[in-house]
């Protein structure tokens, strides 16, 4: 009778141990999936930041180019000094 009871206890302990191991492995898998998701999100954000850097560099080049161009293209008054009073 006691042997049967001990076997029953041993079996229930083994089942409990197996259940704990399964839960631990599931938790490990959830953690790994979470890490993969976080790495994927980080990669996407890094790509987006790089794209923004490239766009900003292009905008800066364009701004410098147009700044230099506008210096040369700024219209100068054609009759500058034409209406100044002349001293005799």
TORKOL-4160 file (C-alpha; in steps of 0.2 Angstrom, whole numbers, padded with zeros to 4 digits, m for minus):
88
<pt num="1" X="0000" Y="0000" Z="0000"/>
<pt num="2" X="0014" Y="0012" Z="0005"/>
<pt num="3" X="0024" Y="0007" Z="m0011"/>
<pt num="4" X="0009" Y="0011" Z="m0022"/>
<pt num="5" X="0007" Y="0028" Z="m0013"/>
<pt num="6" X="0025" Y="0032" Z="m0015"/>
<pt num="7" X="0024" Y="0027" Z="m0033"/>
<pt num="8" X="0009" Y="0039" Z="m0035"/>
<pt num="9" X="0018" Y="0053" Z="m0026"/>
<pt num="10" X="0034" Y="0050" Z="m0037"/>
<pt num="11" X="0023" Y="0050" Z="m0053"/>
<pt num="12" X="0014" Y="0066" Z="m0048"/>
<pt num="13" X="0031" Y="0074" Z="m0044"/>
<pt num="14" X="0038" Y="0069" Z="m0061"/>
<pt num="15" X="0022" Y="0076" Z="m0069"/>
<pt num="16" X="0024" Y="0092" Z="m0060"/>
<pt num="17" X="0042" Y="0093" Z="m0065"/>
<pt num="18" X="0038" Y="0090" Z="m0083"/>
<pt num="19" X="0025" Y="0103" Z="m0082"/>
<pt num="20" X="0037" Y="0116" Z="m0074"/>
<pt num="21" X="0050" Y="0111" Z="m0088"/>
<pt num="22" X="0037" Y="0114" Z="m0102"/>
<pt num="23" X="0032" Y="0131" Z="m0094"/>
<pt num="24" X="0050" Y="0136" Z="m0093"/>
<pt num="25" X="0053" Y="0131" Z="m0111"/>
<pt num="26" X="0038" Y="0141" Z="m0116"/>
<pt num="27" X="0044" Y="0156" Z="m0107"/>
<pt num="28" X="0061" Y="0154" Z="m0115"/>
<pt num="29" X="0053" Y="0153" Z="m0132"/>
<pt num="30" X="0042" Y="0169" Z="m0128"/>
<pt num="31" X="0058" Y="0178" Z="m0123"/>
<pt num="32" X="0067" Y="0173" Z="m0139"/>
<pt num="33" X="0052" Y="0178" Z="m0149"/>
<pt num="34" X="0052" Y="0195" Z="m0140"/>
<pt num="35" X="0070" Y="0197" Z="m0143"/>
<pt num="36" X="0068" Y="0194" Z="m0162"/>
<pt num="37" X="0054" Y="0206" Z="m0163"/>
<pt num="38" X="0064" Y="0219" Z="m0154"/>
<pt num="39" X="0079" Y="0216" Z="m0165"/>
<pt num="40" X="0068" Y="0218" Z="m0180"/>
<pt num="41" X="0060" Y="0234" Z="m0174"/>
<pt num="42" X="0077" Y="0241" Z="m0170"/>
<pt num="43" X="0083" Y="0236" Z="m0188"/>
<pt num="44" X="0068" Y="0245" Z="m0196"/>
<pt num="45" X="0071" Y="0260" Z="m0185"/>
<pt num="46" X="0089" Y="0261" Z="m0190"/>
<pt num="47" X="0085" Y="0260" Z="m0208"/>
<pt num="48" X="0072" Y="0274" Z="m0206"/>
<pt num="49" X="0085" Y="0285" Z="m0197"/>
<pt num="50" X="0098" Y="0281" Z="m0211"/>
<pt num="51" X="0085" Y="0286" Z="m0224"/>
<pt num="52" X="0082" Y="0302" Z="m0215"/>
<pt num="53" X="0100" Y="0306" Z="m0214"/>
<pt num="54" X="0102" Y="0304" Z="m0233"/>
<pt num="55" X="0087" Y="0315" Z="m0236"/>
<pt num="56" X="0094" Y="0328" Z="m0224"/>
<pt num="57" X="0111" Y="0328" Z="m0232"/>
<pt num="58" X="0102" Y="0330" Z="m0249"/>
<pt num="59" X="0092" Y="0344" Z="m0242"/>
<pt num="60" X="0108" Y="0353" Z="m0235"/>
<pt num="61" X="0117" Y="0351" Z="m0252"/>
<pt num="62" X="0102" Y="0358" Z="m0261"/>
<pt num="63" X="0101" Y="0373" Z="m0249"/>
<pt num="64" X="0119" Y="0377" Z="m0251"/>
<pt num="65" X="0118" Y="0375" Z="m0270"/>
<pt num="66" X="0103" Y="0387" Z="m0270"/>
<pt num="67" X="0111" Y="0399" Z="m0258"/>
<pt num="68" X="0126" Y="0400" Z="m0269"/>
<pt num="69" X="0115" Y="0402" Z="m0285"/>
<pt num="70" X="0104" Y="0415" Z="m0277"/>
<pt num="71" X="0119" Y="0425" Z="m0273"/>
<pt num="72" X="0123" Y="0426" Z="m0292"/>
<pt num="73" X="0105" Y="0427" Z="m0298"/>
<pt num="74" X="0099" Y="0440" Z="m0286"/>
<pt num="75" X="0093" Y="0454" Z="m0298"/>
<pt num="76" X="0102" Y="0470" Z="m0297"/>
<pt num="77" X="0093" Y="0486" Z="m0300"/>
<pt num="78" X="0097" Y="0491" Z="m0318"/>
<pt num="79" X="0097" Y="0510" Z="m0315"/>
<pt num="80" X="0106" Y="0510" Z="m0299"/>
<pt num="81" X="0111" Y="0528" Z="m0296"/>
<pt num="82" X="0102" Y="0534" Z="m0311"/>
<pt num="83" X="0090" Y="0545" Z="m0300"/>
<pt num="84" X="0104" Y="0551" Z="m0289"/>
<pt num="85" X="0106" Y="0570" Z="m0289"/>
<pt num="86" X="0121" Y="0575" Z="m0298"/>
<pt num="87" X="0132" Y="0588" Z="m0291"/>
<pt num="88" X="0137" Y="0602" Z="m0303"/>
